[in-house]
Amino acid sequence: MFGVNLIRRSIQPVYLKIENRCDKPLRLYTLDIDPHYYTPLEAAGINHFSAIKRLSAFGFAAWFFFPVLIFLAPLKIYTAYRANRRIDACFRALGFPLRPIPPGETAEGVVYTTLDAGSKTVHICLYAADELGEAENVCLARLNAAPSEPAVDLTFVIPVAGISADYLKRDFADLISSSERVDCDLQQLAARLQDMPSATTNAKGTRHGDPVNLVVIGEFATILSAFTARWDESETITLQTCWKTARAFLFGAEYRYSPVSPLYLFGRSQDVALQRIRSSINERLHLRLWLTPLHYLDHPVWVGQISRDIGVRFTTKVWNLTTHRVDPDVDESRDYVVEDLLRAQRVHGVGYVGGVGECDAEHPKRNLTGDPYFTDGKRTVIALSQARTTAQYVAWG
């Protein structure tokens, strides 16, 4: 479509077609899709042909044909210039028009976003304005002012090739049989959640690991759409992903989809792992979830674990002799998820139940690699909304 490889330059085109069936003009706010989006000419410029690269294409043969190259150089420079002008025209023509869409009309085109693999969350917000009148410039000023509430608010989650997410090995439909399903009212749910295991374990179930301090209520598609706009999926552990992880560790680089080490609950490793990376691979938040037989208001209930990596340390408990150092204040990581989802407006309600077991900083518990942690003993329960909404109930533990 573009004639150049956008993925190599970490640009991901998102095609939109919007038909305005409202009675007022609508305007798309591109920042809601990606606050770091590229303009058409910016994306085109990143993909320009370089005259130097075109000349270097002759390679070693250039030394034998140097006199000829003196005459070919201007031609190469000119053709690169012409090609770049065509690239500019192509990217501008395909770009989504950032202007109000009048009632009954359609706008379509591409928004040039930053690259996301695994799942791409596209948040579409359309804001309405008054009808165009004689003072057209005044109305346009209103359209470009800071919006209040969108007239149309939609979220799409699009699968994207490029990584092998760990949850792809799970068949959630068959993971819990219909005979195992348990439908709960609110009181029954609270009681059963308090009886859930207090911590993850190793593969044999003989040692306790990180605390099970998180509960999420919602379909898996809802979880993906709520988290993947701000969190990344994790790849499966392979030789290739281990090499990527080692390279990122050695050079302090970013690897958004780095594999997550397995922790165990209900006799199996995590069903899905998400992470929010910060400045480097050594600074991340890890989130692991397990599907349970419980259902509340016909939605599945997931239990999980959230922790914050704050560095790397030496240990003899793992084969590579190094592990991430976990922030001992695990309640902060737990509440971070609540705040993050509230800011994303994907929370219907939040509450807290016991079940983890309280311990203070003077007498901490330890995870599988020996990191200490302390907690108030509560696990947060988050009921997700399928679309953006204002939370109906928020209780801070």
C-alpha positions as CSV (number, residue, x, y, z in Angstrom):
1,M,0.0,0.0,0.0
2,F,2.8,2.4,0.8
3,G,5.7,0.9,-1.1
4,V,8.0,1.0,1.9
5,N,8.4,-1.1,5.0
6,L,6.8,0.9,7.8
7,I,7.2,-1.8,10.4
8,R,11.0,-1.6,10.2
9,R,10.7,2.0,11.2
10,S,8.2,1.3,14.0
11,I,5.3,3.0,12.3
12,Q,1.9,1.3,12.3
13,P,-0.8,2.6,10.0
14,V,-4.3,2.4,11.4
15,Y,-7.0,2.8,8.7
16,L,-10.3,4.4,9.7
17,K,-13.6,5.1,7.9
18,I,-16.0,7.2,9.8
19,E,-19.6,8.0,8.6
20,N,-21.2,10.8,10.5
21,R,-24.9,9.9,11.2
22,C,-25.3,12.6,13.8
23,D,-26.9,15.9,13.3
24,K,-23.8,17.9,14.2
25,P,-20.2,18.0,12.9
26,L,-17.9,15.5,14.5
27,R,-14.1,15.7,14.9
28,L,-11.7,12.8,15.6
29,Y,-9.2,13.5,18.3
30,T,-6.0,11.7,17.2
31,L,-4.3,11.9,20.6
32,D,-6.9,9.5,22.0
33,I,-5.7,6.9,19.5
34,D,-2.0,7.5,20.1
35,P,-0.4,10.5,21.9
36,H,2.8,9.8,20.0
37,Y,1.3,9.6,16.5
38,Y,3.2,10.7,13.4
39,T,1.9,13.3,11.0
40,P,1.7,12.1,7.3
41,L,4.8,14.1,6.3
42,E,6.7,13.1,9.4
43,A,6.0,9.4,8.6
44,A,6.9,10.0,5.0
45,G,10.2,11.7,6.0
46,I,11.2,8.7,8.1
47,N,10.8,6.5,5.0
48,H,12.6,8.8,2.5
49,F,15.2,7.4,0.2
50,S,18.7,8.6,0.9
51,A,20.8,9.7,-2.1
52,I,23.9,8.5,-0.3
53,K,22.3,5.1,0.2
54,R,21.4,5.0,-3.5
55,L,25.0,5.7,-4.5
56,S,26.3,3.2,-2.0
57,A,24.2,0.5,-3.7
58,F,26.9,0.2,-6.3
59,G,29.2,-1.2,-3.6
60,F,32.7,-2.4,-4.4
61,A,32.0,-2.0,-8.2
62,A,32.0,1.8,-7.6
63,W,35.9,1.8,-7.5
64,F,36.0,0.4,-11.1
65,F,33.4,2.7,-12.5
66,F,34.2,5.8,-10.5
67,P,34.4,8.1,-13.6
68,V,30.9,6.9,-14.7
69,L,29.6,7.5,-11.2
70,I,30.5,11.2,-11.4
71,F,27.9,11.5,-14.2
72,L,25.4,9.1,-12.5
73,A,25.5,10.8,-9.1
74,P,23.3,13.8,-10.1
75,L,20.8,11.3,-11.7
76,K,20.7,9.3,-8.5
77,I,20.2,12.4,-6.4
78,Y,17.5,13.6,-8.7
79,T,15.6,10.3,-8.7
80,A,15.8,10.1,-4.9
81,Y,14.4,13.6,-4.8
82,R,11.5,12.6,-7.1
83,A,10.8,9.4,-5.2
84,N,10.7,11.3,-1.9
85,R,8.2,13.7,-3.4
86,R,6.0,10.8,-4.4
87,I,6.3,9.3,-1.0
88,D,5.2,12.6,0.6
89,A,2.2,12.8,-1.8
90,C,1.3,9.2,-1.1
91,F,1.4,9.5,2.7
92,R,-0.6,12.8,2.6
93,A,-3.2,11.4,0.3
94,L,-3.7,8.3,2.5
95,G,-3.7,10.2,5.8
96,F,-6.9,10.7,7.7
97,P,-8.2,14.3,7.2
98,L,-8.1,16.1,10.6
99,R,-11.1,18.3,10.0
100,P,-14.7,18.3,11.2
101,I,-16.9,15.7,9.5
102,P,-20.2,17.3,8.5
103,P,-23.5,15.4,9.1
104,G,-24.2,12.8,6.5
105,E,-20.6,12.8,5.2
106,T,-17.8,10.2,5.5
107,A,-14.1,10.6,6.2
108,E,-11.5,7.9,5.8
109,G,-7.8,7.5,5.8
110,V,-4.8,6.3,7.9
111,V,-3.5,7.5,11.3
112,Y,0.2,6.8,11.5
113,T,0.7,5.4,15.0
114,T,3.6,3.9,16.9
115,L,4.1,0.1,16.6
116,D,2.3,-2.3,18.9
117,A,2.5,-6.1,18.4
118,G,0.3,-8.7,19.8
119,S,-2.8,-6.6,20.3
120,K,-3.5,-3.0,19.1
121,T,-6.0,-1.1,21.1
122,V,-7.6,1.7,19.1
123,H,-9.6,4.2,21.0
124,I,-11.9,6.3,18.9
125,C,-13.3,9.5,20.4
126,L,-15.5,11.8,18.2
127,Y,-16.5,15.2,19.7
128,A,-19.5,17.2,18.5
129,A,-19.8,20.9,17.9
130,D,-22.5,23.4,16.9
131,E,-23.7,23.6,13.4
132,L,-21.7,25.6,10.9
133,G,-23.1,29.0,10.6
134,E,-22.1,32.4,9.3
135,A,-19.3,32.7,11.8
136,E,-17.6,29.6,10.5
137,N,-14.3,30.5,12.0
138,V,-15.9,30.7,15.5
139,C,-17.4,27.2,15.1
140,L,-14.1,25.8,14.0
141,A,-12.5,27.3,17.0
142,R,-15.0,25.5,19.2
143,L,-14.2,22.3,17.4
144,N,-10.5,22.6,18.1
145,A,-11.0,23.6,21.7
146,A,-10.4,21.1,24.5
147,P,-13.3,18.7,24.4
148,S,-15.5,17.7,27.4
149,E,-17.4,14.5,26.8
150,P,-17.2,12.6,23.4
151,A,-20.3,12.1,21.4
152,V,-19.0,8.8,20.2
153,D,-16.6,6.7,22.3
154,L,-15.5,3.3,20.9
155,T,-12.6,0.9,21.7
156,F,-11.4,-1.7,19.2
157,V,-8.8,-4.4,19.9
158,I,-7.1,-5.6,16.8
159,P,-4.8,-8.7,16.8
160,V,-1.4,-8.0,15.3
161,A,1.2,-10.5,14.1
162,G,4.7,-10.2,15.3
163,I,4.9,-11.9,18.7
164,S,3.9,-15.2,20.2
165,A,1.9,-14.1,23.2
166,D,1.9,-16.6,26.1
167,Y,-1.8,-16.8,26.4
168,L,-2.1,-18.2,22.9
169,K,-1.2,-21.6,24.4
170,R,-4.4,-21.5,26.5
171,D,-7.9,-22.5,25.4
172,F,-10.0,-20.6,27.9
173,A,-13.2,-22.2,26.7
174,D,-11.9,-25.6,27.7
175,L,-9.8,-24.6,30.6
176,I,-12.7,-24.7,33.0
177,S,-15.5,-27.2,32.3
178,S,-19.2,-26.3,32.6
179,S,-19.5,-28.7,35.5
180,E,-16.8,-26.8,37.4
181,R,-18.4,-23.4,36.9
182,V,-19.7,-21.7,40.1
183,D,-22.0,-18.7,39.8
184,C,-21.8,-16.4,42.8
185,D,-23.7,-13.5,44.2
186,L,-21.6,-10.7,45.8
187,Q,-21.6,-12.3,49.3
188,Q,-20.6,-15.7,48.0
189,L,-17.9,-14.2,45.7
190,A,-16.3,-12.4,48.7
191,A,-16.3,-15.5,50.7
192,R,-14.8,-17.7,48.0
193,L,-12.1,-15.1,47.1
194,Q,-11.0,-15.0,50.7
195,D,-10.5,-18.7,50.6
196,M,-8.3,-18.6,47.4
197,P,-4.6,-19.4,47.9
198,S,-2.7,-16.6,49.5
199,A,0.4,-16.9,47.3
200,T,1.7,-18.5,44.1
201,T,4.0,-21.5,44.3
202,N,6.8,-23.3,42.4
203,A,5.9,-26.0,39.8
204,K,5.8,-28.7,42.5
205,G,3.7,-26.6,44.8
206,T,6.2,-27.1,47.7
207,R,7.2,-23.4,48.2
208,H,5.3,-20.2,48.3
209,G,6.0,-17.3,46.0
210,D,4.5,-13.8,45.4
211,P,1.2,-12.9,47.0
212,V,-2.1,-13.5,45.1
213,N,-3.2,-9.9,45.6
214,L,-5.4,-9.2,42.5
215,V,-8.8,-10.2,41.3
216,V,-10.2,-9.1,37.9
217,I,-13.8,-9.7,36.8
218,G,-14.5,-9.7,33.0
219,E,-14.2,-11.5,29.8
220,F,-10.8,-12.1,28.4
221,A,-11.5,-9.7,25.4
222,T,-12.4,-7.1,28.0
223,I,-9.2,-7.6,29.9
224,L,-7.2,-7.2,26.7
225,S,-9.0,-4.0,25.6
226,A,-8.7,-2.5,29.1
227,F,-5.0,-3.3,29.6
228,T,-3.3,-3.4,26.2
229,A,-3.7,0.3,25.5
230,R,-1.2,0.9,28.4
231,W,0.3,-2.6,29.1
232,D,2.1,-5.1,26.8
233,E,1.7,-8.8,26.4
234,S,4.4,-11.2,27.1
235,E,6.0,-13.6,24.7
236,T,6.6,-17.3,25.3
237,I,10.0,-18.4,26.4
238,T,12.1,-19.5,23.4
239,L,15.8,-19.3,22.5
240,Q,15.0,-16.2,20.4
241,T,13.1,-14.4,23.2
242,C,15.8,-15.4,25.7
243,W,18.4,-13.8,23.5
244,K,16.3,-10.6,23.1
245,T,15.9,-10.5,26.9
246,A,19.7,-11.0,27.5
247,R,20.6,-8.3,24.9
248,A,18.1,-5.9,26.5
249,F,19.6,-6.7,30.0
250,L,23.2,-6.3,28.9
251,F,22.6,-3.0,27.1
252,G,19.9,-1.6,29.4
253,A,17.6,-1.5,26.4
254,E,13.8,-1.8,26.1
255,Y,12.1,-5.1,25.3
256,R,8.4,-4.5,25.6
257,Y,7.3,-8.1,25.2
258,S,10.0,-9.9,27.3
259,P,8.9,-13.3,28.6
260,V,7.7,-13.6,32.2
261,S,9.0,-16.4,34.4
262,P,6.3,-18.9,35.3
263,L,4.6,-18.9,38.7
264,Y,2.0,-21.5,39.6
265,L,-1.5,-21.5,40.9
266,F,-4.1,-24.3,40.7
267,G,-1.4,-26.6,39.4
268,R,-0.6,-24.6,36.3
269,S,1.5,-21.6,35.3
270,Q,-0.2,-18.2,34.6
271,D,-2.8,-18.2,31.9
272,V,-1.9,-14.7,30.8
273,A,1.0,-12.3,31.7
274,L,1.1,-8.6,31.0
275,Q,3.8,-6.0,31.8
276,R,4.3,-2.3,31.8
277,I,7.9,-1.5,31.0
278,R,9.5,1.8,32.0
279,S,13.0,3.1,31.2
280,S,14.6,-0.4,30.7
281,I,13.9,-4.1,31.0
282,N,15.0,-4.0,34.6
283,E,12.2,-1.7,35.6
284,R,8.8,-3.2,34.9
285,L,5.4,-4.1,36.5
286,H,4.5,-7.7,36.1
287,L,0.9,-8.9,36.1
288,R,-0.1,-12.6,36.0
289,L,-3.7,-13.9,35.9
290,W,-5.3,-17.3,36.3
291,L,-8.9,-18.1,35.3
292,T,-11.0,-19.5,38.1
293,P,-14.3,-21.5,38.0
294,L,-16.1,-18.5,39.6
295,H,-18.5,-16.3,37.7
296,Y,-20.1,-13.0,38.9
297,L,-23.0,-11.5,37.0
298,D,-22.2,-14.0,34.2
299,H,-18.6,-12.8,33.9
300,P,-15.6,-15.0,34.6
301,V,-13.4,-14.2,37.6
302,W,-9.6,-14.1,37.4
303,V,-7.1,-14.1,40.3
304,G,-3.6,-12.9,39.9
305,Q,-0.4,-11.4,41.1
306,I,1.1,-7.9,40.5
307,S,4.6,-6.8,41.5
308,R,7.1,-4.1,40.5
309,D,10.6,-4.8,39.4
310,I,13.0,-2.1,40.7
311,G,16.4,-3.6,39.7
312,V,18.5,-6.7,39.3
313,R,20.4,-8.7,41.9
314,F,22.5,-11.9,42.2
315,T,20.9,-15.1,43.4
316,T,21.7,-18.8,43.4
317,K,18.0,-19.8,43.2
318,V,17.8,-19.6,39.4
319,W,20.0,-21.0,36.6
320,N,21.2,-17.7,35.2
321,L,22.3,-16.4,38.7
322,T,20.4,-13.1,38.4
323,T,16.8,-12.1,39.1
324,H,14.8,-9.0,39.3
325,R,14.6,-7.2,42.6
326,V,11.0,-6.8,43.6
327,D,9.6,-3.8,45.4
328,P,8.7,-5.1,48.9
329,D,5.7,-2.8,49.1
330,V,3.4,-5.0,47.0
331,D,0.3,-3.1,48.0
332,E,1.6,-0.1,46.1
333,S,1.8,-2.2,42.9
334,R,-1.7,-3.6,43.6
335,D,-3.1,-0.1,43.9
336,Y,-1.2,1.1,40.9
337,V,-3.3,-1.2,38.7
338,V,-6.5,0.3,40.3
339,E,-5.4,3.9,39.5
340,D,-4.2,3.0,36.0
341,L,-7.5,1.4,35.1
342,L,-9.5,4.2,36.7
343,R,-7.6,6.7,34.7
344,A,-8.4,4.6,31.6
345,Q,-12.1,4.7,32.6
346,R,-12.4,0.9,32.3
347,V,-13.5,0.2,35.8
348,H,-17.1,-0.5,36.9
349,G,-16.3,-1.0,40.5
350,V,-13.4,-1.7,42.9
351,G,-13.4,-3.4,46.3
352,Y,-11.1,-5.3,48.6
353,V,-11.2,-8.7,50.3
354,G,-8.8,-10.5,52.7
355,G,-7.0,-13.7,51.9
356,V,-3.4,-12.8,51.4
357,G,-2.3,-12.6,55.1
358,E,-1.0,-9.5,56.7
359,C,2.7,-9.0,57.4
360,D,4.7,-5.8,58.1
361,A,8.1,-4.6,57.0
362,E,9.7,-5.8,60.2
363,H,8.5,-9.4,59.7
364,P,8.2,-9.8,55.9
365,K,7.3,-12.8,53.8
366,R,9.5,-13.9,51.0
367,N,8.9,-15.0,47.4
368,L,10.5,-17.9,45.5
369,T,13.8,-16.0,44.8
370,G,14.1,-14.7,48.4
371,D,12.8,-11.1,47.9
372,P,11.0,-9.9,51.0
373,Y,7.5,-8.3,50.8
374,F,5.0,-6.8,53.2
375,T,1.3,-6.3,52.8
376,D,-1.9,-5.3,54.6
377,G,-3.2,-8.8,53.6
378,K,-5.9,-7.6,51.2
379,R,-6.5,-8.4,47.5
380,T,-8.2,-5.8,45.3
381,V,-11.2,-6.9,43.3
382,I,-11.7,-5.0,40.0
383,A,-14.9,-5.3,37.9
384,L,-14.0,-4.2,34.4
385,S,-16.3,-2.3,32.1
386,Q,-16.5,-3.3,28.4
387,A,-16.4,0.3,27.4
388,R,-15.1,3.5,28.9
389,T,-17.3,4.6,31.8
390,T,-17.3,6.3,35.2
391,A,-16.7,3.9,38.1
392,Q,-19.9,3.3,40.0
393,Y,-18.2,2.1,43.2
394,V,-14.6,2.5,44.4
395,A,-13.6,1.4,47.9
396,W,-10.0,2.1,48.9
397,G,-8.6,-0.5,51.3
